[in-house]
Amino acid sequence: MSKFISIYYTILYITVTFFGVGRVLFAGGSNEERFHTTLIILFIYIGLIVSHILLVKKTGK
C-alpha cells in the first residue's frame, strides 16, 4: 500500500511542478502575478508534503 501511495504522490508532485512552476517561469504577467502564483504553488507543495507524511504514517510502512 505504501508503494502505491508513493507512486500516486510522485505523480502529483510532477503534475504540480509541470503546471505550477512552468506558469511562474513563462508567465507574461507582472512580477506581482508571478509572486502570487509562486505563493499558491508553495502552499500546494506544503499541503502535498503534509498529507503524504500523514498518510504514510497512518498506513504504517
C-alpha positions in Angstrom: 0.0 0.0 0.0 2.8 2.4 0.9 4.4 1.9 -2.6 1.1 2.8 -4.3 0.8 5.9 -2.1 4.4 7.0 -3.0 3.7 6.4 -6.7 0.5 8.4 -6.5 2.2 11.3 -4.7 5.1 11.3 -7.2 2.6 11.8 -10.0 1.0 14.6 -8.0 4.4 16.3 -7.4 5.4 16.0 -11.1 2.0 17.5 -12.1 2.2 20.4 -9.8 5.8 21.1 -10.8 5.0 21.0 -14.5 1.8 23.1 -14.4 2.8 25.3 -11.5 6.4 26.2 -11.9 6.0 26.4 -15.7 3.4 29.1 -15.2 5.8 31.1 -12.9 8.7 30.8 -15.3 6.9 31.5 -18.5 4.2 33.9 -17.2 3.7 37.0 -19.3 2.2 39.0 -16.4 3.7 41.3 -13.9 6.1 40.4 -11.1 3.2 40.6 -8.6 1.3 38.0 -10.6 4.3 35.7 -10.6 4.7 36.2 -6.8 1.1 35.3 -6.1 1.4 32.2 -8.3 4.6 31.2 -6.5 2.9 31.5 -3.1 0.0 29.4 -4.3 2.4 26.7 -5.6 4.3 26.7 -2.3 1.0 26.2 -0.4 0.1 23.3 -2.7 3.5 21.7 -2.1 3.2 22.1 1.6 -0.2 20.6 1.6 1.0 17.7 -0.5 4.0 17.0 1.7 2.0 17.2 4.9 -0.8 14.9 3.5 1.8 12.5 2.2 3.6 12.2 5.5 0.4 11.7 7.4 -0.9 9.1 5.0 2.4 7.1 5.1 2.3 7.2 8.9 -1.3 6.2 9.0 -0.8 3.2 6.8 2.3 2.2 8.8 5.1 1.5 6.4 
